[in-house]
């Protein structure tokens, strides 16, 4: 009776993440890179090409670092860059292409499973049982980016609401059917059901997505 998430984490530590990724790349096959289990169709956001196209401090700094150095640590790759692509519903192949073009360590066997499987959960959970989605509150706890930012990580509606917070809940709402039977998403799904302002979140999410497309948020 050991929980699957405990087994998953333990096995990854024993065999090593590098070896795990390499093994999964060859095991999952050539077609794995084309996975799009969540049917994400949005175009790559302008901010990934020009960090001045966003007011989000964390995203602007991380994209700027990538464009100037061709690299950033794996934690902001997940927590900021991949997370944003995931919760905005960005097409996984477009995001994968951007990652491969920008990072100096973008070997095919490294990028494909890390992006498709771990970053944007495009494989339907073959590699990771839980999507790496997070709101602004988590980013605020883990980084210093939120200090002085235009947006408030504690807010999910209104003009000053952190886009990560708004889109996190909208992501759960949009994909509620896909995650309904995922026991690792039980807490998140219950949290979604308790939101009294979900209609307002949906409205704000559409405003945020349009603003991101225009490079204004």
N, C-alpha and C positions, 0 to 999 in steps of 0.2 A: 503493500500500500503506500509506496513512496510517490509523492506528487510528481507529475510529468515535468513541471518547471524545475523542480529540484534535481531530477535526473539529468535534464537537459544541461543545466548550468554545471553540474559536477563533471559530466562527460566532456564538455568543452574544455574545462580546466585541465583535466587529465591528459587529453590528447594534444592540447595546445590549440589556440585559435587559428594560427597560421595553417597548421596541418588540417584542422577541421574545414576551413574555407577551401583549401586546395582539394581535399577529398570530395567535398560537396559539389565543387565545380565540375569535376569529372564524372561524379555519380549522376548528377542531374541532367547532364547532356547538353548538346548544342542548342536545342530549342528553348532551354530554360531562360535565356536572355530576352526572349520575346514574351515572357509571362506578363499578364495584366489582369490578375484575378479580381481586382476591385474595379475594373473597367474605367480606369482614370484616363481622361481624354483632354485635359486642359494643356494648353501650350506652355512652354517654358517661360517663366516670368521674366520681364525685362530686367529686374534687379540682379539676376544671375549674370547678366552681361555688363551691367553698369550699376554699381552699388549706390550711386547718387539717385537712383530711381526708387529708393525706399527711405522712409523715416524711421524704420525699425533699427535701433542701434546695434543690436546683436547681429542681424543679417548684414547690415552695411559693413561692419567691421570684419566679419568672417569672409564675405565675398571679396572684399578689398584685399585681405590677406592671401586668399587663393589666387586672385588675378596677379598679384605682385610677386608672390613666392612660389606659386604652383603647389602649395601644400598648406594644410592645417591639421591639427590634431584630430584623432579619430572621434573624440567625444563631441566637439562642435560639428564635425561632419554629420554625426547622427542627430544630435540634439537640436541643431539649428538648421543646417542645410537640407538634410534628408527629411527631417521632420516637417519642414515647410513644404517640401515637394509632396510629401504624403498627405498632409491635411488639406492642401489646396486641390488635391486630385490631379496633380501634374502627370502627364503621360510618362510612365516609367522609362520608356526607351529614350525619350527626349532628355530626361534627367540623367540617365546613364551615359548618353553621348556627351553631355556637358561635363560630367565627372571625369570621363576618360580623356577628354580634351584638356582639362585644366590641371590635373594632378600629375606630378612627376613620378609617383609610384603607382600609376594606373595600369598595372598589368591586367590583362583580360581575366585571368583566373582569380585575381583579387577583387576587381571592381564588380564583375557580374554578380556573384553571390552576395557581396556586401551591400550592393545597391538594391538589386532585385529582391533578395531574400530578407535582409535585415533592415535596409534603409526605408524602402517604400512598400514593403509587405505585398509585393506584386505576385508572389507565388502561391497565395492562398494558405500560407502557413507550412509549406514543406520544410523550410529551414528554421524558421522561428515561429513558435506557436502564438506569439502575441505581437501585434504591431507596435513599433517604437514611436508612438504618438504622445505628445506632451503639450500642455498649455503653458501660458506665460508664468504661472506661479512656480512651476517646476524649474523653468529657466532662471527665474529670479533667485530661487534657493541655491542653484548650482553655479551661478555666475555673478559678475558685477555689472553686466550689460544694462540692466534695467534702471540703474541710477542715472537720472538725467535724460532718460528716453522720453520721447513724445507720448508714449503709450503706457497705460497702467496695467500691469499684469494681473491685478486683482479684479479688473472689470472685464465683463464679456459682452456688454452692450454699450452703446453710446460712442461718440466720436473719439474719445480718448481710450477706449477699450483696447487692450493688447490684441493684435490680430491673431497671435498664437492661441490666446485664450478663447476668442470667439470661434476660430476655425477648428480648434480641438473638439469643442462640443458639436459643432456642425458636422465634422468628420464622423463622429460617433453616430449622430442622427442619420446622416446619409447612408451609412453602412451598417445600420442596426440589424438588418436582416442577415447580412453576411457574418456578423459576430454573435448572433443570437444563441448559437450552440457552442460557442467557444467559452469553456469554463474559466479561462484566464481573463476573460473580459467581463465576468459577472459583476464585479464591483463597479466598473465603468458604466456598464449598461444600466445598473440600478441608479447610479448617480444621474444619468441622463433622464431617467423616468421621474426623478424628483425635481427637475428644473421647472420652476414655475414660470420662468421667462423664456421658455424654448421658442415660442413664436417670434419674440423680439430678437433672439439669437439668430434665428434663420434669416430674418430681414437684414440684420447687421452683417451676417456672413456674406450675403450677396453683395452688399455695399463694399465690403472689404475685398472680395474677389475682383470686382470691377475696378476698384482703386488700385489693386496690385497689377492688374492687366495694363492700366494706364501709367503705372509708375508713379503714383501719387500717394501711396500709403507706406 
